[in-house]
C-alpha cells in the first residue's frame, strides 16, 4: 500500500513539475518586436500629438488668412424709444408724432489694394503650416530613434544574460568535476572552493543583470506607452555577420535638402523675409470699395423710406508711417532676417559635422565588432586548450578559470559591440533622414 502511495505521489509531483514548467514557459513567451514598439510609441507620444495639433492650428490660421481675399460683410441694427416723442407732432404732416425709430443695414467691403498684405499674410501662413508639418516629422524621427536606442540597450542586456547563463552551465559542470575529483582524493578542497567563489561572483552578476533588464524594460515600456510586464522579452535576430557601413550606405549622405532640421532653418529664413515684405506693405496706400444698404423707419408709423443702397470707396495713406515707428520696425525685422540666415549657415555646418561624426562612429563601431570577433575566437580556442591542459594535468585550475572568464568577457564584448553598432546605425539614419518609420492608423 505504501508503495502504491509513493508511486502515486511521485506521479503527481512529476505532473506538477511539468505543469509549472509549461506555465512558466508560457509566461515568458511574451515577445515584443522593434516594429511593434515603434508603432506603440508613435501612437502614444504626446510630443507627436502636440505636433499634429500645432499643424492643425496652423492649417486653421492659413484658412483664416485665405478668407481675407473675400469681402467683409457686417450687419447693423439700431432701435430707439422715447418716453416723450422723439419727433413732435406736425399738423397735417405727422399728426401723432414719433416715439420710436429703428435702423437696419448691411455693409460689404472689398479690399482692392492693401500693399500686398493679404497675399503676404497667406504666404506667411503657408510657411508656418509647412514648418509645423516638418516639426512633426522631426518629432516622429526623434521618437523612433529613442525607441531603437532603448530597444538595443535591452537586447544588449538580454544577450549578456545568455552569456552569463552559458558561463553558469560551464561552471556547474566544472564544479561537478571538482566534486568528483575531491571525492576521489585527487584535489584539495581549496580548488573546489575556488570554483564555488567564481560561481558566486557569476550569480551576483546574474542578479545585477536581472535588475538592469527590469529597469531597461520599464524605461522602454513607459516610453512606448505599453503595460510593463517583467516577462516581456525583446525579440530580435541579432546578426553576427554585419556588413560594413561602406557596403550598406556607400559614402556619407551629406545632402541636407531632405534633412528636417535644415528644412526648418530654411523656413525660418523664408518667414523672416516675408515678414519684412509684410511690414513694408504698411507704408503703402490701401484702397477698398464697398456697398451699404440700410433702412430707417418707425415701428408704428410708416415713414415710407425704402432701403437706400450706397456705394463707397476708401483710401488710406499712412503718411506718418514713413518717419514713425513703422519704419524702425522694418529695420528690426531686416535684422531678424540676417540672424536667421546666419543660423542657417551655422546649422548647415553643425549638421554636416554631426553627420560625419555619426559616420565615423559607425565605422568605429564596425571595427569594434571585428575586434570582438577576433577576441572571442582566441578566447574560445584558449578555453578549449586550457580545459584539455587541465584535464591532462598540464595546467592549474586558476589558468582554466581565467580562460573561462576571458571567454565570458569576450562573449559580452561582442554582444555589446553588436548592440552599439545598431545604435550608432540608428543615429546615422536619423541624421541622414533614413530611419524606417512604420505606418500607423490615424
Order of alpha helices (4+ residues) and beta strands (2+ residues): alpha-beta-alpha-alpha-beta-beta-alpha-alpha-beta-alpha-alpha-beta-beta-alpha-alpha
